[in-house]
Amino acid sequence: MSITPEKTWRAGRFWWDSSSPAGRGGALRALVFDLDALTDIECDGHRVAYNAAFAAHDLDFEWSVPRYRQLLALPDERQRVAAELRKRCVATESDVLTSLLADEIYTTKTLLFDELVLERDLTPRPGLIDLVMETFAAGIQVAVVTSGHRSWAEPLVRQLAGEGVVETVVTVEDVTRPMPDPEPHRHALAELGVSADDALAIVGSASGLRAANAAGLATLVITGEGTLDIPTAVAVRPDYAGESPLRLADCVRLHGNWARTHKPSAA
């Protein structure tokens, strides 16, 4: 069921509206999520589509969640497929044949994914809705960036975050260089009318982390599992819930700590 916040919530003022970190510019004005931070779209979306693509190509194996997470260390999807084919001694006559089969599987997966993603009934990460609603109520803007197509990305964002909450969704159609290039995050900032110094990125993928960092954003990482040590992140969490749920005040504090040691951008 979608949730439509009352626009009148934006009229209220909150304690974090009144000051900026270290007495200078850089007050938190926006949260920029990548789509992976909203839901585990890699394991619950892309992995499922790949398994369907393997079946379509008469390959009798599937990717488990642990195996798929392991393969995410490879930045390119075709590389992941080729690595699996080599491991299972499929199309080993030459690297060229392996690459061609990997390309065919990737193409099939892409077609299947666009059909399956909205049928999967993907759910938001635990605690996400509370944070997004609190952020909207405080008048802080929300954006989402994705390397997906608008045809399915926008409906999925509404399904996950609620109707009328997200100010802008930047998709692959909006940019010339998708993530991990910083262009999607920069495009989102331009759409919101804020600088990188005034926003916090929340990402759920290595690609999103590299992109947000390159765009000059303070970045919080949602891993979906253990909290790894990621030096370039202001914080790393398995999700938004738990014993200490991530609240807007935490985002303001983390952004403020980052702003005090960060050299302001020229923008």
BAFI-3210 file (N, C-alpha, C; in Angstrom, 3 decimals, decimal comma, padded with zeros to 6 digits):
// residues 267
n [1|2|3|4|5|6|7|8|9|10|11|12|13|14|15|16|17|18|19|20|21|22|23|24|25|26|27|28|29|30|31|32|33|34|35|36|37|38|39|40|41|42|43|44|45|46|47|48|49|50|51|52|53|54|55|56|57|58|59|60|61|62|63|64|65|66|67|68|69|70|71|72|73|74|75|76|77|78|79|80|81|82|83|84|85|86|87|88|89|90|91|92|93|94|95|96|97|98|99|100|101|102|103|104|105|106|107|108|109|110|111|112|113|114|115|116|117|118|119|120|121|122|123|124|125|126|127|128|129|130|131|132|133|134|135|136|137|138|139|140|141|142|143|144|145|146|147|148|149|150|151|152|153|154|155|156|157|158|159|160|161|162|163|164|165|166|167|168|169|170|171|172|173|174|175|176|177|178|179|180|181|182|183|184|185|186|187|188|189|190|191|192|193|194|195|196|197|198|199|200|201|202|203|204|205|206|207|208|209|210|211|212|213|214|215|216|217|218|219|220|221|222|223|224|225|226|227|228|229|230|231|232|233|234|235|236|237|238|239|240|241|242|243|244|245|246|247|248|249|250|251|252|253|254|255|256|257|258|259|260|261|262|263|264|265|266|267]
n.u [000,857|000,659|001,979|000,927|002,325|001,276|001,396|001,501|003,175|005,660|005,746|006,498|009,061|012,246|014,716|017,113|017,032|018,017|020,735|024,088|026,782|029,706|029,354|029,244|028,466|026,838|024,795|022,540|020,552|019,505|018,890|020,417|019,711|020,965|019,432|019,902|020,136|017,580|016,298|017,193|018,111|019,968|020,368|017,706|016,560|018,291|019,847|017,866|016,815|019,051|019,283|016,980|017,713|019,890|018,520|016,996|018,945|019,491|021,193|022,105|022,343|022,254|022,605|023,397|022,591|024,946|026,989|026,429|026,826|029,551|030,477|029,868|032,066|033,339|033,262|031,829|028,915|028,959|031,470|031,084|029,341|030,947|033,006|031,650|030,921|033,435|034,276|032,512|033,225|032,026|031,654|034,456|036,222|037,425|038,371|037,011|034,621|033,507|033,110|031,279|029,054|028,567|027,792|025,398|023,852|023,738|022,260|019,808|019,133|018,795|016,494|014,649|014,785|013,676|011,050|010,462|011,032|009,073|007,195|008,178|007,574|009,215|010,572|011,000|014,147|014,670|013,439|013,677|011,399|010,571|012,738|012,674|010,116|010,352|012,348|011,102|009,041|010,503|011,111|013,348|014,893|014,528|016,218|016,651|019,010|019,787|020,982|019,150|016,276|013,839|011,235|010,711|012,009|010,982|008,254|008,993|010,433|008,366|006,821|008,500|009,270|007,057|004,289|004,802|006,950|009,651|011,672|013,072|013,954|016,741|017,620|019,056|018,468|018,795|021,422|024,752|026,847|026,627|026,503|029,536|030,309|030,266|028,225|025,337|024,747|025,542|023,744|021,365|021,756|021,753|019,113|017,784|018,721|020,823|024,091|026,935|028,045|025,896|024,435|023,697|024,747|023,265|024,048|023,892|025,631|028,845|029,383|027,680|028,868|031,426|030,613|029,190|031,191|032,986|031,469|031,703|030,272|029,323|029,045|026,970|026,865|024,792|024,855|023,425|024,244|026,908|028,709|031,106|034,493|034,742|036,636|036,059|033,479|031,023|029,637|028,741|026,193|024,064|021,347|018,494|017,256|017,142|018,687|019,488|017,967|018,430|018,032|016,804|018,143|020,536|021,621|021,991|023,907|026,081|026,601|027,284|029,633|031,294|031,316|032,751|035,393|035,793|036,832|035,196|033,327|033,889|031,617]
n.v [-001,200|002,145|005,195|008,395|011,284|014,156|017,284|019,490|018,929|019,850|022,438|022,732|023,558|022,434|021,402|020,947|022,654|025,107|025,578|025,277|022,960|023,563|026,269|027,225|027,123|024,186|022,807|020,085|019,393|017,602|014,131|011,662|008,769|005,657|003,195|000,648|001,049|001,270|-001,180|-004,680|-005,012|-006,261|-009,002|-009,882|-009,134|-008,775|-011,173|-013,171|-012,780|-013,453|-016,180|-017,105|-016,508|-018,234|-020,677|-020,299|-020,541|-023,174|-023,994|-025,770|-024,654|-022,470|-019,211|-018,884|-016,838|-016,273|-016,925|-015,111|-012,661|-012,864|-012,706|-010,088|-008,583|-008,301|-005,744|-005,596|-006,885|-008,821|-009,900|-011,272|-013,299|-014,621|-015,501|-017,374|-019,222|-020,155|-021,334|-023,455|-024,871|-024,332|-023,656|-023,595|-023,715|-021,472|-018,175|-016,286|-017,528|-017,989|-015,355|-014,504|-016,143|-015,253|-012,628|-013,138|-014,317|-012,182|-010,334|-011,691|-011,829|-009,080|-008,440|-010,125|-009,132|-006,536|-007,259|-008,766|-007,311|-005,586|-007,418|-008,851|-007,961|-006,458|-005,512|-002,727|-001,971|-002,889|-000,475|001,651|003,139|004,617|006,410|007,810|008,992|010,639|012,331|013,585|014,889|016,786|018,574|018,156|017,363|014,482|012,267|009,782|007,717|005,679|002,996|001,880|001,559|004,101|003,224|001,077|001,810|004,198|003,448|001,414|002,814|004,396|002,347|001,393|003,598|005,209|007,237|010,352|011,195|011,175|013,497|013,577|011,179|009,841|008,309|005,867|006,976|009,673|010,432|010,500|008,995|006,370|005,204|003,604|006,291|009,710|011,265|010,685|011,285|013,962|015,026|014,591|016,297|018,760|018,785|018,967|021,365|021,798|021,841|019,568|019,705|020,051|017,762|014,307|011,184|007,990|004,751|001,482|-000,143|-001,019|000,324|002,537|003,757|004,510|006,309|008,304|009,255|010,273|012,342|014,101|013,778|013,285|010,018|007,348|003,890|001,153|-002,159|-004,574|-006,769|-007,846|-005,204|-003,789|-002,475|000,475|002,857|005,220|005,875|007,616|006,198|002,767|000,451|-002,432|-002,195|000,021|-000,284|-002,188|-002,317|000,282|002,350|004,041|007,416|010,658|012,607|011,304|011,205|013,940|014,454|012,794|013,893|016,470|015,996|015,107|017,439|019,231|018,514|018,501|019,929|022,636|022,421|023,963|024,586]
n.w [000,000|-000,916|000,468|001,056|001,947|003,782|002,271|003,871|005,947|005,331|006,169|008,813|011,270|012,333|014,771|013,448|011,335|012,008|012,269|010,951|010,290|012,185|012,048|009,425|005,852|004,499|005,705|006,130|003,420|001,663|000,919|-000,955|-002,401|-003,696|-005,815|-004,855|-002,159|-001,298|-001,586|-001,695|-004,501|-006,057|-005,153|-004,871|-007,227|-009,716|-009,480|-009,488|-012,050|-013,570|-012,965|-014,204|-016,813|-017,161|-017,174|-019,476|-021,374|-021,254|-019,198|-016,382|-013,722|-010,851|-009,349|-006,016|-003,133|-001,495|-003,393|-005,448|-004,157|-003,753|-006,384|-006,961|-006,492|-008,880|-011,203|-013,638|-015,172|-017,211|-016,858|-014,476|-015,267|-017,176|-015,510|-013,972|-015,940|-016,724|-014,342|-014,184|-016,345|-018,830|-022,254|-022,802|-024,894|-025,975|-024,910|-026,343|-027,178|-024,683|-023,825|-025,756|-025,185|-022,582|-023,150|-024,547|-022,525|-020,730|-022,260|-022,479|-019,774|-019,204|-020,680|-019,399|-016,808|-016,937|-017,306|-015,053|-012,704|-011,565|-010,939|-008,881|-006,395|-004,632|-001,479|000,814|002,410|005,845|008,093|006,355|005,444|007,712|008,023|005,561|005,609|007,866|006,970|004,773|006,157|007,503|005,566|004,064|001,048|-001,116|-003,245|-005,807|-007,393|-010,203|-012,288|-013,837|-016,075|-016,750|-017,122|-015,409|-013,079|-011,853|-011,092|-009,278|-007,312|-006,249|-005,200|-003,197|-001,576|-001,234|-002,331|-003,895|-002,335|-003,101|-004,663|-007,128|-009,617|-010,962|-013,877|-016,195|-018,633|-018,277|-018,253|-019,685|-018,864|-016,836|-013,338|-012,247|-012,646|-011,573|-012,665|-012,490|-009,749|-009,630|-011,427|-010,036|-007,820|-009,146|-010,080|-007,647|-006,747|-004,951|-003,419|-003,423|-000,906|000,734|000,960|001,716|000,684|000,390|-000,035|-001,561|-002,844|-004,287|-006,623|-006,373|-004,156|-005,115|-007,090|-005,630|-003,894|-005,779|-006,719|-004,695|-002,329|001,078|002,319|003,245|003,849|003,137|003,756|003,751|005,076|007,149|008,903|007,289|007,224|005,727|004,622|003,160|003,734|005,731|007,550|008,129|007,744|008,333|007,730|008,028|010,408|013,424|016,733|017,165|015,359|012,220|012,160|011,112|012,596|013,111|010,545|010,104|012,079|011,255|008,738|009,546|011,066|009,017|007,433|009,001|008,677|006,020|002,995|001,577|-001,482|-004,711|-005,977]
ca.u [000,000|001,460|001,727|001,017|002,474|000,612|002,334|001,580|004,262|006,851|005,694|007,060|010,498|012,851|015,942|018,251|016,929|018,454|022,185|024,889|027,963|030,879|029,024|029,396|027,588|026,955|023,680|021,941|019,350|019,001|019,412|020,455|019,826|020,950|018,306|020,307|019,953|016,155|015,946|018,292|017,738|020,953|020,070|016,287|016,148|019,229|020,215|016,725|016,741|020,150|018,945|016,016|018,465|020,637|017,555|016,618|020,061|019,664|022,275|021,442|022,846|021,714|023,433|022,897|022,873|026,376|027,811|026,206|027,521|030,978|030,734|029,694|033,395|033,653|032,433|031,040|028,021|029,412|032,617|030,566|028,820|032,078|033,708|030,858|031,030|034,752|034,300|031,705|033,746|031,076|032,224|035,873|037,075|038,210|037,831|036,084|033,330|032,981|032,640|030,067|027,950|028,286|027,033|024,046|023,154|023,496|021,161|018,580|018,845|018,304|015,100|013,850|014,757|012,704|009,712|010,264|011,344|007,867|006,396|008,859|007,052|010,371|010,220|012,043|015,045|014,090|013,636|013,787|010,211|010,590|013,707|012,210|008,981|010,857|013,081|010,102|008,335|011,404|011,344|014,617|014,569|014,978|016,417|017,120|019,741|019,836|021,430|018,029|015,441|012,753|009,970|010,471|012,636|010,080|007,225|009,593|010,732|007,094|006,431|009,390|009,405|005,787|003,874|005,012|008,005|010,920|011,626|013,535|014,582|017,670|017,772|020,084|018,092|019,085|022,863|025,553|027,771|025,983|027,393|030,120|030,608|029,498|027,223|023,975|024,622|025,609|022,463|020,367|021,992|021,296|017,657|017,334|019,188|021,700|025,478|027,385|028,314|024,634|023,687|024,259|024,397|023,081|024,232|023,851|026,478|030,191|029,268|027,100|029,843|032,426|029,980|028,887|032,458|033,535|030,648|032,015|029,242|029,434|028,328|026,653|026,709|023,924|025,470|022,547|024,796|027,852|029,201|032,513|035,237|034,879|037,192|035,509|032,092|030,852|029,128|028,327|025,151|023,409|020,071|018,101|016,538|018,009|018,565|019,633|017,524|018,974|017,052|017,284|019,124|021,819|022,120|022,467|025,147|027,138|026,924|027,974|030,997|032,021|031,466|033,756|036,746|035,785|037,050|033,992|033,501|033,864|030,273]
ca.v [000,000|003,360|006,176|009,753|012,236|015,442|018,348|020,492|018,602|020,620|023,783|022,744|023,791|021,479|021,950|020,887|023,724|026,406|025,773|024,495|022,461|024,407|027,665|027,673|026,430|022,744|022,208|019,005|019,809|016,540|012,769|011,085|007,320|004,857|002,270|-000,493|001,389|001,159|-002,596|-005,520|-005,290|-007,165|-010,404|-010,205|-008,760|-009,177|-012,587|-013,978|-012,671|-014,242|-017,598|-017,368|-016,471|-019,495|-021,707|-020,037|-020,994|-024,605|-024,212|-026,357|-024,168|-021,193|-018,465|-018,699|-015,488|-016,123|-016,920|-013,860|-011,594|-013,030|-012,237|-008,633|-007,953|-007,972|-004,564|-005,730|-008,045|-009,855|-010,553|-012,213|-014,465|-015,334|-016,181|-018,553|-020,175|-020,791|-022,191|-024,656|-025,482|-024,140|-022,872|-023,381|-023,870|-020,249|-017,028|-015,577|-018,198|-017,730|-013,972|-014,419|-016,738|-014,333|-011,510|-013,611|-014,495|-010,835|-009,754|-012,374|-011,386|-007,701|-008,493|-010,757|-008,262|-005,464|-007,835|-009,392|-006,503|-005,074|-008,561|-009,516|-007,413|-006,154|-004,791|-001,794|-002,439|-002,616|000,852|002,697|003,995|005,563|007,464|008,620|009,803|011,674|013,283|014,360|015,753|017,877|019,471|017,821|016,723|013,113|011,873|008,416|007,523|004,280|002,694|001,213|002,320|004,837|002,503|000,278|002,395|005,127|002,714|000,687|003,787|004,721|001,162|001,209|004,777|005,889|008,164|011,772|011,467|011,387|014,696|013,265|009,877|009,947|006,987|005,777|007,848|011,067|010,689|009,866|008,073|005,855|004,800|004,363|007,690|010,585|012,082|010,578|012,023|015,392|015,375|014,655|017,528|019,877|018,751|019,407|022,721|021,827|021,479|018,321|019,970|020,128|016,514|013,037|010,047|006,697|003,819|000,066|-000,882|-000,475|001,283|003,749|004,391|005,185|007,436|009,363|009,840|011,065|013,554|014,957|013,647|012,432|008,814|006,291|002,640|000,088|-003,354|-005,724|-007,823|-007,351|-003,835|-003,827|-001,231|001,174|004,153|006,392|006,090|008,253|005,132|001,557|-000,235|-003,505|-001,657|001,255|-000,639|-002,720|-001,762|001,743|002,690|005,253|008,483|011,860|013,259|010,619|011,669|015,310|014,381|012,233|014,896|017,568|015,550|015,122|018,821|019,934|018,168|018,457|021,195|022,930|022,389|025,278|024,821]
ca.w [000,000|-000,987|001,516|000,524|003,041|003,619|001,890|004,928|006,863|004,990|006,749|010,149|011,421|013,232|015,368|012,536|010,336|012,511|012,319|010,031|010,956|012,391|011,832|008,049|004,941|004,553|006,426|005,360|002,695|000,799|000,944|-002,302|-002,309|-004,907|-005,729|-004,037|-000,747|-000,982|-001,532|-002,162|-005,884|-006,648|-004,853|-005,048|-008,566|-010,762|-009,315|-009,925|-013,502|-014,132|-012,862|-015,278|-018,072|-017,259|-017,572|-020,866|-022,205|-020,967|-018,236|-015,214|-012,438|-010,377|-008,403|-004,656|-002,627|-001,159|-004,609|-006,176|-003,419|-004,039|-007,745|-007,035|-006,452|-010,273|-011,487|-014,852|-015,109|-018,144|-016,225|-013,486|-015,985|-017,761|-014,421|-013,608|-017,034|-016,644|-013,155|-014,455|-017,573|-019,926|-023,369|-022,475|-026,071|-026,097|-024,175|-027,225|-027,088|-023,343|-023,800|-026,580|-024,431|-021,478|-023,727|-024,844|-021,245|-020,204|-023,029|-022,057|-018,402|-019,233|-021,135|-018,352|-015,629|-017,156|-017,164|-013,746|-011,531|-010,921|-010,509|-007,772|-005,148|-003,793|-000,256|001,258|003,462|007,168|008,659|005,333|005,371|008,832|007,727|004,427|006,039|008,769|006,129|004,037|007,098|007,885|004,440|003,412|-000,218|-001,333|-004,639|-006,024|-008,637|-010,598|-013,643|-014,489|-017,003|-016,103|-017,252|-014,205|-011,891|-011,172|-010,351|-008,161|-006,256|-005,590|-004,442|-002,044|-000,712|-001,045|-003,379|-003,691|-001,350|-003,782|-005,498|-008,470|-009,865|-012,087|-014,484|-017,232|-019,749|-017,952|-018,216|-020,745|-018,198|-015,618|-012,251|-011,137|-012,931|-010,671|-013,365|-011,956|-008,488|-009,939|-012,059|-008,964|-007,065|-009,974|-010,070|-006,329|-006,500|-003,791|-003,706|-002,805|000,509|001,473|000,789|002,183|-000,169|001,046|-001,139|-001,215|-003,770|-004,481|-007,720|-005,816|-003,275|-005,939|-007,768|-004,663|-003,454|-006,885|-006,833|-003,559|-001,308|002,253|001,910|004,201|003,109|003,644|003,176|003,691|005,924|008,148|008,748|006,929|007,384|004,451|005,051|002,467|004,160|007,039|008,414|007,421|008,501|007,573|007,256|008,712|011,627|014,463|018,081|017,042|013,999|011,629|012,112|010,438|013,461|012,892|009,247|010,307|012,861|010,417|007,731|010,225|011,374|007,742|006,965|009,799|008,218|004,575|002,301|000,776|-002,940|-005,349|-006,529]
c.u [000,883|001,034|001,901|001,107|001,728|001,640|002,505|002,681|005,499|006,884|006,366|008,549|011,013|014,188|017,119|018,161|017,716|019,952|022,860|026,155|029,076|030,623|029,197|028,377|027,777|025,879|023,022|020,622|018,765|019,651|019,316|020,731|020,179|019,890|018,630|020,143|018,490|015,725|017,139|017,999|018,736|020,555|018,627|015,765|017,078|019,596|019,099|016,613|017,866|019,849|017,922|016,719|019,293|019,710|017,157|017,692|020,423|020,890|021,652|022,105|022,194|022,729|022,725|023,209|024,346|027,269|027,647|026,906|029,025|031,326|030,567|031,019|033,875|032,724|031,488|030,198|028,472|030,619|032,159|030,060|029,965|032,851|032,968|030,947|032,368|034,832|033,590|032,084|032,728|031,736|033,689|036,789|037,952|037,564|036,824|034,696|032,684|032,400|031,358|028,864|027,566|027,467|025,586|023,223|022,813|022,308|019,828|018,170|018,258|016,842|014,192|013,715|013,705|011,273|009,428|010,313|010,092|006,927|006,969|008,337|008,183|009,947|011,339|012,924|014,448|014,447|013,668|012,614|010,209|011,543|013,203|011,055|009,416|011,584|012,121|009,394|009,181|011,675|012,676|014,311|015,183|015,089|016,872|017,842|019,827|020,406|020,340|017,250|014,247|011,445|009,656|011,015|011,684|008,939|007,783|009,912|009,454|006,615|007,228|009,344|008,081|005,526|004,172|006,118|009,312|010,791|012,021|014,156|015,443|017,938|018,844|019,748|018,488|020,562|023,542|026,511|027,132|027,007|028,262|030,602|029,755|028,381|025,807|023,776|024,670|024,314|021,373|020,522|021,500|019,765|017,097|017,721|020,045|023,106|025,815|027,641|027,059|023,818|024,448|023,795|024,252|023,064|024,209|024,700|027,848|030,189|028,711|028,064|030,886|031,839|029,734|030,150|033,050|032,750|030,867|031,039|029,728|028,546|028,191|026,337|025,776|024,375|024,506|023,034|025,792|028,349|030,704|033,173|035,438|035,344|036,553|034,069|032,041|030,301|028,750|027,350|024,581|022,055|019,751|017,468|017,512|017,783|018,697|019,259|018,170|017,864|017,649|018,322|020,501|022,442|022,696|023,807|026,314|027,579|027,689|029,410|031,869|032,300|032,559|035,179|036,875|035,979|035,839|034,295|033,399|032,482|029,440]
c.v [001,236|004,348|007,548|010,744|013,523|016,517|019,374|020,180|019,444|021,984|023,852|023,037|022,868|022,026|021,927|021,918|024,973|026,625|024,909|024,070|023,490|025,862|028,155|026,941|024,931|022,095|021,163|019,458|018,703|015,206|012,226|009,590|006,741|003,772|001,063|-000,220|001,292|-000,291|-003,395|-005,958|-006,209|-008,622|-010,787|-009,870|-009,314|-010,654|-013,496|-013,955|-013,462|-015,730|-017,997|-017,381|-017,737|-020,612|-021,539|-020,500|-022,456|-024,896|-024,639|-025,952|-022,833|-020,529|-018,408|-017,270|-015,338|-016,070|-015,609|-012,700|-011,672|-012,452|-010,728|-007,884|-007,608|-006,850|-004,727|-007,004|-009,169|-010,600|-011,591|-013,485|-015,289|-016,107|-017,449|-019,623|-020,902|-021,746|-023,510|-025,330|-025,453|-023,251|-022,546|-023,510|-022,639|-019,153|-016,260|-016,195|-017,964|-016,324|-013,810|-014,998|-015,840|-013,145|-011,918|-013,771|-013,136|-010,188|-010,370|-011,914|-009,986|-007,656|-009,070|-009,851|-007,174|-005,973|-008,274|-008,432|-005,995|-006,193|-009,229|-009,060|-007,168|-005,289|-003,834|-002,420|-002,062|-001,220|001,980|003,663|005,029|006,717|008,381|009,526|010,932|012,757|014,176|015,346|016,952|018,851|019,270|016,987|015,323|012,856|010,420|008,365|006,035|004,153|001,972|002,145|002,940|004,042|001,645|000,925|003,323|004,406|001,967|001,629|004,177|003,558|001,039|002,369|005,473|006,901|009,602|012,150|011,853|012,524|014,398|011,877|010,022|008,539|007,021|006,671|009,306|011,428|010,043|008,843|007,600|005,546|003,621|005,766|008,574|011,374|011,909|011,340|013,532|015,870|015,502|015,932|018,747|019,945|019,280|020,857|022,841|021,455|020,159|018,501|019,910|018,841|015,337|011,950|008,808|005,652|002,385|-000,781|-000,224|000,562|002,610|004,493|005,149|006,423|008,602|010,042|010,733|012,353|014,501|014,873|012,854|011,225|007,814|005,035|001,687|-001,200|-004,510|-006,883|-007,190|-005,945|-003,863|-002,480|-000,614|002,593|005,366|006,691|006,772|007,258|003,957|000,812|-001,386|-003,066|-000,401|000,983|-001,132|-002,046|-000,246|002,156|003,978|006,283|009,695|012,584|012,617|011,062|013,082|015,302|013,868|013,225|016,062|017,221|015,573|016,552|019,560|019,652|018,179|019,840|021,479|022,891|023,795|025,623|025,653]
c.w [000,000|000,083|000,920|001,667|002,744|003,306|003,007|005,929|006,594|005,673|008,113|010,147|012,502|013,710|014,412|011,424|010,740|012,496|011,285|010,733|011,019|012,022|010,417|007,186|005,040|005,385|005,537|004,738|001,832|001,132|-000,477|-002,165|-003,675|-004,714|-004,860|-002,551|-000,329|-000,786|-002,024|-003,589|-006,565|-006,424|-005,145|-006,441|-009,636|-010,671|-009,831|-011,449|-014,170|-014,068|-013,921|-016,636|-018,248|-017,741|-019,039|-021,838|-021,908|-020,106|-016,912|-013,902|-012,117|-009,465|-007,056|-004,221|-002,249|-002,398|-005,359|-005,478|-003,658|-005,402|-007,897|-006,924|-007,860|-010,722|-012,677|-014,804|-016,030|-017,586|-015,204|-014,164|-016,559|-016,690|-014,005|-014,689|-017,004|-015,463|-013,421|-015,772|-018,709|-020,980|-023,122|-023,684|-026,288|-025,274|-025,025|-027,137|-025,727|-023,262|-024,610|-025,841|-023,255|-021,963|-024,002|-023,562|-020,645|-020,927|-022,633|-020,668|-018,393|-019,661|-020,053|-017,139|-015,779|-016,998|-015,731|-012,559|-010,816|-010,468|-009,265|-006,414|-004,154|-002,610|000,141|002,332|004,821|007,681|007,653|005,383|006,498|008,557|006,619|004,841|006,968|007,971|005,360|004,957|007,503|006,755|003,770|002,179|-000,322|-002,830|-004,672|-007,361|-008,924|-012,000|-014,429|-015,393|-016,273|-016,096|-016,032|-012,946|-011,140|-010,458|-009,148|-007,015|-005,520|-004,722|-003,142|-001,060|-000,432|-002,141|-002,983|-002,723|-002,024|-004,790|-006,941|-008,504|-011,111|-012,607|-015,571|-018,421|-019,519|-018,061|-019,419|-020,156|-016,891|-014,536|-012,692|-011,468|-012,009|-011,341|-012,809|-010,653|-008,731|-010,591|-010,998|-008,150|-007,842|-009,995|-008,741|-006,033|-005,261|-004,226|-003,026|-001,321|001,365|001,424|001,380|001,226|000,702|-000,056|-000,637|-002,135|-003,857|-005,593|-007,219|-004,924|-004,075|-006,604|-006,819|-004,167|-004,545|-007,092|-005,654|-002,408|-000,102|002,007|003,042|003,400|003,851|002,967|002,971|004,515|006,883|007,860|008,532|007,194|006,003|004,754|004,399|002,864|005,517|008,055|007,537|008,314|007,673|007,009|008,066|010,078|012,697|015,802|018,089|015,628|013,506|011,503|011,411|011,278|013,322|011,576|009,365|011,046|012,012|009,345|008,353|010,575|010,125|007,296|007,718|009,333|006,707|003,998|001,416|-000,722|-003,500|-005,857|-005,602]
res [m|s|i|t|p|e|k|t|w|r|a|g|r|f|w|w|d|s|s|s|p|a|g|r|g|g|a|l|r|a|l|v|f|d|l|d|a|l|t|d|i|e|c|d|g|h|r|v|a|y|n|a|a|f|a|a|h|d|l|d|f|e|w|s|v|p|r|y|r|q|l|l|a|l|p|d|e|r|q|r|v|a|a|e|l|r|k|r|c|v|a|t|e|s|d|v|l|t|s|l|l|a|d|e|i|y|t|t|k|t|l|l|f|d|e|l|v|l|e|r|d|l|t|p|r|p|g|l|i|d|l|v|m|e|t|f|a|a|g|i|q|v|a|v|v|t|s|g|h|r|s|w|a|e|p|l|v|r|q|l|a|g|e|g|v|v|e|t|v|v|t|v|e|d|v|t|r|p|m|p|d|p|e|p|h|r|h|a|l|a|e|l|g|v|s|a|d|d|a|l|a|i|v|g|s|a|s|g|l|r|a|a|n|a|a|g|l|a|t|l|v|i|t|g|e|g|t|l|d|i|p|t|a|v|a|v|r|p|d|y|a|g|e|s|p|l|r|l|a|d|c|v|r|l|h|g|n|w|a|r|t|h|k|p|s|a|a]
***
